[in-house]
Amino acid sequence: MADPLHAEDSTIEPRSLYDAVLLVSFGGPDGPDDVIPFLENVLRGRNVPRERMLEVAEHYYHFGGKSPINEQNIALLAAIRDELDRRGPHLPVYWGNRNWHPLLTDTLREMADAGVKRAIAFVTSAFSSYSGCRQYRENIAAACGSLGERAPQVDKIRVFFNHPGFVGPMAANVRRGLERFPPTDRAGVPVLFTAHSIPTSMADGCRYVPQLQESCRLVAAEAGVVDWKLVYQSRSGPPTQPWLEPDVCDAIRDLHARGGRQVVIAPIGFISDHMEVLYDLDTEAADLCRELGIEMARAATVGTAPAFVSMVCDLITERAWALPERVAIGNLPANHDVCPLDCCPAPQRPAPPAGRPA
């Protein structure tokens, strides 16, 4: 008997436990007038000086005030829809952001108006942390809360740091980065894997660093890289608050001090080439490399690589069709489907200076 899950010519599709898919992302400004309101949304409730916000705003103005993340999400949205249309489950796919339009509140209202009762959410973050997982679940819950009884039930898909559909395309991008160098040099070119820095108090309460280390190890092994290091970028907190280190620019200076003259930088912590990749790596890190005489190649993010899009649809399928297998490679198991109540807690706020009220 034909297997309805894999037979290309089968018209039989298993019944889905969900009636919609929700793509959830960070969001970004669409023009100069959006930059400050967008950053105010991002930083609301966080102890970040306004001076730092204005400094980050200049990063966006450097590129015309428009973040590439929205167009990249539109491309990913189209690719997911095409893949699901081809192989199922045949579900409508919606898109909502944490910080800019289309906002989650508006998207979930649209879903409720369309009669969606239960949705599966793909969040554009491969790793577990408060900001990369739990906060998105809180955002979804808050948006659903405003809809009352009409709100859909939304379940988040597991993180995918050790899924071959993420590791494979990332390794291919690292290999392409190495191909920028002469064949005789490639074996000795170091790779700096970068991820967004987070407060150490946040990192201490989640699996962010172990998952990153495992993902880097898997990508390096598949790409044939021996000399690699996990570093961080895009720190935004106050100087008094410890964040994960080393910073990518400090790592570049250290490489130079040890006589290094070539490097591949691979933003493994990001799935698309959005502003923090374009500015922090393609601008700041690249400028520093030129200043120090280091030849730098920047590996691409996974974006809409066919294997990555297929992975997203596999993650949707395993939950929508209640498939028992959870694909993962390496030394760590597949992450849980349902996050425990105490999973990825918010970071502790740094103590105020002596004499200042909390």
PELINKA-V262317 format. One record per residue. N is the residue number from 1. RES is the residue in one small letter. PHI is phi in degrees with one decimal (NA if undefined). Layout:
n=N res=RES phi=PHI
n=N res=RES phi=PHI
This chain:
n=1 res=m phi=NA
n=2 res=a phi=-66.7
n=3 res=d phi=-84.1
n=4 res=p phi=-65.9
n=5 res=l phi=-79.3
n=6 res=h phi=-126.3
n=7 res=a phi=-69.6
n=8 res=e phi=-64.1
n=9 res=d phi=-95.7
n=10 res=s phi=-77.5
n=11 res=t phi=-101.1
n=12 res=i phi=-92.1
n=13 res=e phi=-123.4
n=14 res=p phi=-57.7
n=15 res=r phi=-70.4
n=16 res=s phi=-84.2
n=17 res=l phi=-76.9
n=18 res=y phi=-124.7
n=19 res=d phi=-118.2
n=20 res=a phi=-166.8
n=21 res=v phi=-116.8
n=22 res=l phi=-122.7
n=23 res=l phi=-86.9
n=24 res=v phi=-118.6
n=25 res=s phi=-141.2
n=26 res=f phi=-78.7
n=27 res=g phi=90.2
n=28 res=g phi=-164.9
n=29 res=p phi=-67.6
n=30 res=d phi=-100.1
n=31 res=g phi=-173.8
n=32 res=p phi=-55.6
n=33 res=d phi=-69.5
n=34 res=d phi=-87.1
n=35 res=v phi=-61.5
n=36 res=i phi=-66.1
n=37 res=p phi=-58.4
n=38 res=f phi=-62.8
n=39 res=l phi=-66.5
n=40 res=e phi=-65.2
n=41 res=n phi=-63.8
n=42 res=v phi=-60.4
n=43 res=l phi=-96.8
n=44 res=r phi=-57.9
n=45 res=g phi=83.6
n=46 res=r phi=-107.0
n=47 res=n phi=-87.0
n=48 res=v phi=-117.6
n=49 res=p phi=-58.8
n=50 res=r phi=-61.4
n=51 res=e phi=-59.4
n=52 res=r phi=-67.0
n=53 res=m phi=-61.2
n=54 res=l phi=-67.1
n=55 res=e phi=-64.5
n=56 res=v phi=-66.1
n=57 res=a phi=-57.0
n=58 res=e phi=-63.7
n=59 res=h phi=-61.0
n=60 res=y phi=-69.9
n=61 res=y phi=-61.5
n=62 res=h phi=-59.4
n=63 res=f phi=-110.2
n=64 res=g phi=80.1
n=65 res=g phi=76.5
n=66 res=k phi=-118.8
n=67 res=s phi=-85.0
n=68 res=p phi=-76.9
n=69 res=i phi=-64.4
n=70 res=n phi=-67.4
n=71 res=e phi=-65.1
n=72 res=q phi=-66.9
n=73 res=n phi=-69.2
n=74 res=i phi=-62.6
n=75 res=a phi=-65.6
n=76 res=l phi=-65.2
n=77 res=l phi=-57.8
n=78 res=a phi=-64.3
n=79 res=a phi=-67.0
n=80 res=i phi=-65.0
n=81 res=r phi=-59.6
n=82 res=d phi=-62.2
n=83 res=e phi=-66.3
n=84 res=l phi=-67.6
n=85 res=d phi=-62.2
n=86 res=r phi=-75.9
n=87 res=r phi=-126.9
n=88 res=g phi=81.1
n=89 res=p phi=-66.4
n=90 res=h phi=-83.2
n=91 res=l phi=-126.1
n=92 res=p phi=-67.7
n=93 res=v phi=-118.1
n=94 res=y phi=-106.9
n=95 res=w phi=-139.0
n=96 res=g phi=-141.7
n=97 res=n phi=-111.7
n=98 res=r phi=-73.0
n=99 res=n phi=-120.5
n=100 res=w phi=-155.1
n=101 res=h phi=-64.5
n=102 res=p phi=-75.7
n=103 res=l phi=-75.7
n=104 res=l phi=-55.4
n=105 res=t phi=-59.7
n=106 res=d phi=-70.9
n=107 res=t phi=-66.2
n=108 res=l phi=-67.5
n=109 res=r phi=-64.8
n=110 res=e phi=-60.4
n=111 res=m phi=-65.8
n=112 res=a phi=-63.1
n=113 res=d phi=-62.4
n=114 res=a phi=-84.5
n=115 res=g phi=88.9
n=116 res=v phi=-68.4
n=117 res=k phi=-106.6
n=118 res=r phi=-145.5
n=119 res=a phi=-129.6
n=120 res=i phi=-108.8
n=121 res=a phi=-108.6
n=122 res=f phi=-102.2
n=123 res=v phi=-98.6
n=124 res=t phi=-79.6
n=125 res=s phi=-141.8
n=126 res=a phi=-86.6
n=127 res=f phi=-128.8
n=128 res=s phi=-85.3
n=129 res=s phi=-168.4
n=130 res=y phi=-61.6
n=131 res=s phi=-73.2
n=132 res=g phi=-96.8
n=133 res=c phi=-141.4
n=134 res=r phi=-58.6
n=135 res=q phi=-62.6
n=136 res=y phi=-64.0
n=137 res=r phi=-64.7
n=138 res=e phi=-65.5
n=139 res=n phi=-61.0
n=140 res=i phi=-63.5
n=141 res=a phi=-62.4
n=142 res=a phi=-64.9
n=143 res=a phi=-65.6
n=144 res=c phi=-67.8
n=145 res=g phi=-59.1
n=146 res=s phi=-72.1
n=147 res=l phi=-98.1
n=148 res=g phi=63.9
n=149 res=e phi=-69.1
n=150 res=r phi=-77.0
n=151 res=a phi=-65.1
n=152 res=p phi=-70.0
n=153 res=q phi=-81.0
n=154 res=v phi=-121.6
n=155 res=d phi=-109.7
n=156 res=k phi=-88.0
n=157 res=i phi=-73.3
n=158 res=r phi=-63.5
n=159 res=v phi=-71.4
n=160 res=f phi=-128.2
n=161 res=f phi=-58.3
n=162 res=n phi=-118.0
n=163 res=h phi=-88.4
n=164 res=p phi=-59.4
n=165 res=g phi=-73.4
n=166 res=f phi=-99.2
n=167 res=v phi=-63.6
n=168 res=g phi=-60.0
n=169 res=p phi=-61.4
n=170 res=m phi=-66.1
n=171 res=a phi=-63.9
n=172 res=a phi=-61.7
n=173 res=n phi=-67.9
n=174 res=v phi=-64.3
n=175 res=r phi=-60.5
n=176 res=r phi=-65.2
n=177 res=g phi=-63.1
n=178 res=l phi=-65.9
n=179 res=e phi=-69.0
n=180 res=r phi=-69.5
n=181 res=f phi=-104.6
n=182 res=p phi=-58.0
n=183 res=p phi=-53.8
n=184 res=t phi=-70.0
n=185 res=d phi=-97.4
n=186 res=r phi=-59.2
n=187 res=a phi=-62.7
n=188 res=g phi=-101.7
n=189 res=v phi=-77.3
n=190 res=p phi=-75.3
n=191 res=v phi=-118.0
n=192 res=l phi=-101.8
n=193 res=f phi=-84.6
n=194 res=t phi=-112.3
n=195 res=a phi=-143.0
n=196 res=h phi=-64.9
n=197 res=s phi=-67.6
n=198 res=i phi=-135.4
n=199 res=p phi=-56.9
n=200 res=t phi=-62.2
n=201 res=s phi=-67.0
n=202 res=m phi=-75.3
n=203 res=a phi=-62.5
n=204 res=d phi=-66.1
n=205 res=g phi=-101.9
n=206 res=c phi=-148.6
n=207 res=r phi=-103.4
n=208 res=y phi=-56.9
n=209 res=v phi=-67.8
n=210 res=p phi=-58.9
n=211 res=q phi=-66.9
n=212 res=l phi=-61.9
n=213 res=q phi=-60.7
n=214 res=e phi=-68.1
n=215 res=s phi=-63.8
n=216 res=c phi=-60.6
n=217 res=r phi=-61.4
n=218 res=l phi=-65.4
n=219 res=v phi=-65.8
n=220 res=a phi=-60.3
n=221 res=a phi=-62.8
n=222 res=e phi=-69.2
n=223 res=a phi=-85.5
n=224 res=g phi=75.0
n=225 res=v phi=-97.6
n=226 res=v phi=-102.3
n=227 res=d phi=-96.8
n=228 res=w phi=-142.7
n=229 res=k phi=-152.3
n=230 res=l phi=-89.4
n=231 res=v phi=-131.1
n=232 res=y phi=-130.5
n=233 res=q phi=-149.4
n=234 res=s phi=65.7
n=235 res=r phi=-58.4
n=236 res=s phi=-135.4
n=237 res=g phi=-83.2
n=238 res=p phi=-65.4
n=239 res=p phi=-59.0
n=240 res=t phi=-75.2
n=241 res=q phi=-99.7
n=242 res=p phi=-67.7
n=243 res=w phi=-122.7
n=244 res=l phi=-61.6
n=245 res=e phi=-134.9
n=246 res=p phi=-83.7
n=247 res=d phi=-70.2
n=248 res=v phi=-58.4
n=249 res=c phi=-69.7
n=250 res=d phi=-64.1
n=251 res=a phi=-65.9
n=252 res=i phi=-65.6
n=253 res=r phi=-63.2
n=254 res=d phi=-64.7
n=255 res=l phi=-59.6
n=256 res=h phi=-61.9
n=257 res=a phi=-63.9
n=258 res=r phi=-92.3
n=259 res=g phi=93.0
n=260 res=g phi=-70.4
n=261 res=r phi=-129.8
n=262 res=q phi=-143.4
n=263 res=v phi=-160.0
n=264 res=v phi=-108.6
n=265 res=i phi=-109.2
n=266 res=a phi=-122.2
n=267 res=p phi=-76.7
n=268 res=i phi=-68.8
n=269 res=g phi=-81.1
n=270 res=f phi=-129.7
n=271 res=i phi=-100.3
n=272 res=s phi=-143.8
n=273 res=d phi=-82.8
n=274 res=h phi=-90.6
n=275 res=m phi=-60.3
n=276 res=e phi=-69.5
n=277 res=v phi=-80.3
n=278 res=l phi=-64.1
n=279 res=y phi=-87.9
n=280 res=d phi=-68.1
n=281 res=l phi=-103.3
n=282 res=d phi=-72.4
n=283 res=t phi=-109.5
n=284 res=e phi=-65.6
n=285 res=a phi=-65.0
n=286 res=a phi=-65.0
n=287 res=d phi=-61.7
n=288 res=l phi=-64.3
n=289 res=c phi=-61.5
n=290 res=r phi=-62.4
n=291 res=e phi=-61.1
n=292 res=l phi=-92.1
n=293 res=g phi=75.8
n=294 res=i phi=-101.0
n=295 res=e phi=-82.3
n=296 res=m phi=-115.0
n=297 res=a phi=-120.2
n=298 res=r phi=-105.9
n=299 res=a phi=-71.6
n=300 res=a phi=-73.5
n=301 res=t phi=-81.8
n=302 res=v phi=-70.8
n=303 res=g phi=53.7
n=304 res=t phi=-116.1
n=305 res=a phi=-53.6
n=306 res=p phi=-53.4
n=307 res=a phi=-66.7
n=308 res=f phi=-71.4
n=309 res=v phi=-60.7
n=310 res=s phi=-61.6
n=311 res=m phi=-62.7
n=312 res=v phi=-56.9
n=313 res=c phi=-69.5
n=314 res=d phi=-62.7
n=315 res=l phi=-65.4
n=316 res=i phi=-65.2
n=317 res=t phi=-63.4
n=318 res=e phi=-62.0
n=319 res=r phi=-88.1
n=320 res=a phi=-65.2
n=321 res=w phi=-103.4
n=322 res=a phi=53.1
n=323 res=l phi=-75.8
n=324 res=p phi=-77.4
n=325 res=e phi=-80.6
n=326 res=r phi=-120.7
n=327 res=v phi=-70.4
n=328 res=a phi=-160.7
n=329 res=i phi=-126.0
n=330 res=g phi=94.2
n=331 res=n phi=-92.2
n=332 res=l phi=-107.5
n=333 res=p phi=-73.5
n=334 res=a phi=-58.2
n=335 res=n phi=-69.0
n=336 res=h phi=-64.1
n=337 res=d phi=-75.3
n=338 res=v phi=-116.2
n=339 res=c phi=-74.0
n=340 res=p phi=-61.7
n=341 res=l phi=-60.8
n=342 res=d phi=-97.4
n=343 res=c phi=-74.9
n=344 res=c phi=50.3
n=345 res=p phi=-65.6
n=346 res=a phi=-64.6
n=347 res=p phi=-68.1
n=348 res=q phi=-75.1
n=349 res=r phi=-73.3
n=350 res=p phi=-65.9
n=351 res=a phi=-65.1
n=352 res=p phi=-68.6
n=353 res=p phi=-56.6
n=354 res=a phi=-55.8
n=355 res=g phi=90.2
n=356 res=r phi=-105.4
n=357 res=p phi=-66.2
n=358 res=a phi=-71.2
